Amino acid sequence: MNQPATKSNRSRARLLVGTVTIAAMLALAGCGSGGGGNADGGTSPNPTAGSNAALDEVLNEEIELPLPQEPTTVGGDRQITYIIGGQGAGGASEVAAERKTIIEKAGWTVDGPLDGKFTPSTQATLIEKAVLSGVDAIVLDFIYPSQVAGAIDSARAADIPVICNQCMPEKSSDGVYMIGTDVELVAEQQTRFVLAALDKPDATIVVGVDSGQAIVKAWQEALIPMLKEECPGCEIVEIPFTAADIGKPVAPSLVNMLSQYPPGQLDAYIAPFGPAVTSLLGLAEQAGRDDFKIIDTYGDAPVSTWIKNGEHSPLMYGSTLISQSLLSYGDVDTLARIFNGQPITDFSTVPVAVIAAENADKFVADNGRWQPDGLEDTFQELWGITG
């Protein structure tokens, strides 16, 4: 993975890309003037078009996809083991099913998706088993190489390439190839989105944190300092929502947050992953709260569909997205070029798209994910296959 760009470089060169997706949520309570809501409680679901130039700029940025320029070939009797960090976070299972299908379209056999159960020891065991079985490659989703270092070393020793989706800020190394986006870019896009939507120099912003998950920890460590730097008058509060809260009917930390910040005292909540969105929506709507907005991170379905259709508005305001389809095609393309001894394309800083009701139609497909038009045809042409 490339070194993170400087702030000025990101603002110019990388703002052709949009906002990704880790799951994050933004709740806007009692917004002031402009994009975030109205002065008597922020119940307007979205700003009037053109009323907030900063928000319009964020929502209308051009996006340029990284695409290979030279053809390659796929196929052959390739055996791929596919392991995901855990099945319980948001739409992970749906994304995994799509990723497997795209890898299989290359003509390869896929063992998986195997569930790493959010536990490095389980993930390492699955990797070691794949190495012992002599697979041609291993594909990982949000499993940090540093947390399964021994197993990664075994793969290296066996000359088995490892693809790691959404494992940043860790970097590509010998035999390990990062596919995804830089958490710094996600954090920058979220910061711009939240502050433009709020348009309030003394906003209260809650960030849902989870230091037990490496990808969430890396994201929050990038996001929180950016929020403080860009809005020095804002109150930035950290409230935990952990993997242990997933599936619980009530998350105590969110109950306490709504009690601590009654209507008019909370401007934004940024959550670490999709289940926090669902949990907070249920609690807030039961309490009759519509005074803040929620922005998710990596907000595939159902969150993206809610945003597109205006469901749960004004609470459900926006999200950041990456194209999981692009990551999957990047996985196959990278492995094909490794197998064929060709230079690989850098898919480590893929685009991040910010979505709200105003622009969601451009990004959200019927399945709730971002599937850029023509992506499949483009890669199949590069690979010399049809259908």
Order of alpha helices (4+ residues) and beta strands (2+ residues): alpha-alpha-beta-alpha-beta-alpha-beta-alpha-beta-beta-alpha-beta-alpha-beta-alpha-beta-alpha-beta-alpha-beta-alpha-beta-alpha
